[in-house]
Amino acid sequence: MASGKETLRLARDTARRLEDARRPWLEHAREVAEHVAPDKGCFPGQSGPGEKRMGRVIDSTATRAAQIMAAGLHGGLTSPARPWFRLSLSDPDLMERGPVRDWLAACENRLYAAYRRSGFYQAAHALYLELGVFGSACLLAESDPERSLRFTCLTFGEFAWSEGSSGMIDTVARRREVPVRVLAERYGRDRLSESARRLLDKDQGDERVEVVHLTMPREDSVRAPGKPFAAYAFEEGGGELLSEGGFDEFPYLCPRWDVTGSEEYGRGPGMTVLPDVKMLQEMAKGRLQAVHMGLRPPMRVPSKYARRLNLIPGGQNYVNPQQADGLAPLYETRVPLAEVSHVIEDVRAAIRAGFFNDLFLMISNVDRSGVTATEVMEKQAEKLLMLGPIVERLQSEMLDPLTTRVFRLLLRSGELPRPPAELAEYAKQGGRLKAEYVSTLAQAQKMAGSQSILSMLSMVGNVAGLAPDALDKIDFEQALDELARSTGVPASVVRPDEQVAAMRKEKAEAARAQAQAQAQAQAAETSVRQGKELVQAAKTLSEIDTDGDNALTRLTEVLT
């Protein structure tokens, strides 16, 4: 095992290697931030906290478009107002059992509650904005003693990363500034650098120093017990290794918008629309100059009026009426502002389209005149399919690791209910828990499957009129299960198969008992009716007199 100094040296070398590989991306991201999102990013030589950063932005169309895209992704993938994931198993028959369904639903509720109280949704919105602007984003998911979970969204420039053999990010170096007094409280004064200790001696504990946190796979995790991911913290200015720990799961969520070839950082819409944004800034600047030129054109002024002219709006200048040479514009400026504004609006539309604003705002832009609600939903789903590749990448690089990380954190803290006995054998056979996403964007991906089921059922209904036996070909109950799964219906709405079978058995027994009771009642009623009829017949016969003999007596004699 390496010594503390050797471990510190290796950690420093790894962090520097990651930051050196990031350097070309840093310059590109700085340019994007200056024109699209000046309040995002952390770059060398940048102004301090609270200072103005909008100096290069004249037209803020791109900034607003990026915010709309982030809000659309937030509401479409991880909305706090509606369910966006469901826990499931790879064994559909096991999921139909009541205790298993109840346990999965209880776990889902615990996860949703943890997300709400941990600030995840605020951090997720910041993540989507970073992702759209820079093409790469990083979210840290940690355990918290008070709220169970804590999420921190890092801005571009605070982190540097590298991929593992699986193509997923598995090594992250995070650089941040921390007050000296906080470091002393957390790690101890003796581990700090000399410069940091001097600040403490001068009662300047609020001064900040740079600290680097490195998280990477542990090479000896197979041979030696411990956490699969090693975590190191050290001060940039020197000192000892502040801490050495580990994580059971990789704590960083590192989604990328799109990756080109073997590049490790993503490229996003902010980089794509950067030329349009630059052109828009120049056009907006030129239009402002044209407006000023028309309002206050350059003037031809006789030299004798020097130092005596008041050119502010409403200013008064006294001129001798006998004088022939007065003030006049130096040249005529007639700029077609309407045409310029039209061209600017075309560029703005291109920027909004680059950030997919037409997709996220389609509910307010769609023309509902003369169309049904079903047609509107189909048009919306068709447009949302354009985000299919992005949604798939976000699910694999963000949502899947997020669900795994949060579930295991809550499981280790004892906040999840005990699993039912049915899952023991499933776990022994290598079965795993997985997440199915039922958000708006995820459902748009599945809409094609649900539409095919509905179309099939509609065609079968038409064919059944000609060939009723065709209904035997369709498992209607399985079709309902598939539709419920693809449309994101909560598990509590659809009854499990075993419960349906029990209900049907109970209904059949009740129907059988009712039929028997009705048959007995009908038999008793028939017996009573027949008895009444015989009595009435006997009475009638007894009242008939033939030759003085009672007819009933004669009939009795014949019968006997």
DARAMO-V86281 format. One line per field, one symbol per residue. ss: DSSP state (a for helix, b for strand, c for the rest). phi: phi as a letter, one per 30 degrees, with the letter a starting at -180 (. if undefined). psi: psi as a letter, one per 40 degrees, with the letter a starting at -180 (. if undefined). A space follows every 10 residues. Layout:
ss=???
phi=???
psi=???
This chain:
ss=cccaaaaaaa aaaaaaaaaa aaaaaaaaaa aaaaaccccc cccccccccc cccccccccc aaaaaaaaaa aaaaaaaccc ccccbbbbbc caaaaccaaa aaaaaaaaaa aaaaaaaaca aaaaaaaaaa aaaacbcbbb bbbbcccbbb bbbbccccbb bbbcccccbb bbbbbbbbba aaaaaaacaa accaaaaaaa accccccbbb bbbbbbbccc ccccccccbb bbbbbccccc bbbbbbbccc cbbccbcccc ccccccccaa aacaaaaaaa aaaaaaaaaa aaaaacccbb ccaaaccccc cccccccccc cccccccbbc ccccccaaaa aaaaaaaaaa aaaaccaaaa caaaaccccc ccaaaaaaaa aaaaaaaaaa aaaaaaaaaa aaaaaaaaaa aacccccccc caaaaaaacc ccbbbbbcca aaaaaaaaaa aaaaaaaaaa aaaacccaaa aaaccaaaaa aaaaaaaccc ccccccaaaa aaaaaaaaaa aaaaaaaaaa aaaaaaaaaa aaaaaaaaaa aaccbbccbb aaaaaaaaac
phi=.ddddddddd dddddddddd ddeddddddd ddddccbddc jbbeiddddi ddbcdccccc eddddddddd ddddddcbdd cadbabdbbd cddddddedd dddddddedd dddddddcid dddddddddd dddcibbbbc cbdbdccibb cbcdcdjdbb bbdcddicdb bbcccbcbed ddddddcjdd dddddddddd dchcdddcbd bcccbadddc dddcdlddcd bbbadddkid ddabbabdbd dccbdbdacc hcdcccbbed ddceeddddd dddddddddd dddddbddcc beddceibcc cdeidcbcbd dddcccdadd adbbcddddd dddddddddd ddddcidddd cdddcddcdi bddddddddd ddddddcedd ddddddcbdd dddddddddd dddiccdddd dddddddddi dbdbcccbdd dddddcdddd dddddddddd dddddcbedd dddccddddd ddddddcide dddcdddddd dddddddddd dddddddddd dddddddddd dddddddddd dddccbhicd dddddddddd
psi=hiiddddddd dddddddddd dedddddddd ddddddgdei ihiheiiihe ihefdehdhf dddddddddd dddddddfhe eiieiihiie hdddeehddd dddddddddd ddddddeefd dddddddddd dddeeiihhh hiihddedih hhhiihdeii iiiadeeihe hhhhhihhid ddddddeidd eiiddddddd deffeeiiih hhhhhiihdf dddiiaidhi hihihdeaai hdihaiidih ehhgiidihh beieiihadd ddeddddddd dddddddddd dddddgihih hideeheeih eiheihhhih dehdgaiiid ihhghgdddd dddddddddd ddddefdddd eddeeihehe iidddddddd ddddddeddd ddddddeddd dddddddddd ddefeiihii ddedddddee iiiihhhfid dddddedddd dddddddddd ddddddgded dedhgddddd ddddddefhi dedhiidddd dddddddddd dddddddddd dddddddddd dddddddddd ddehhhfeih ddddddddd.
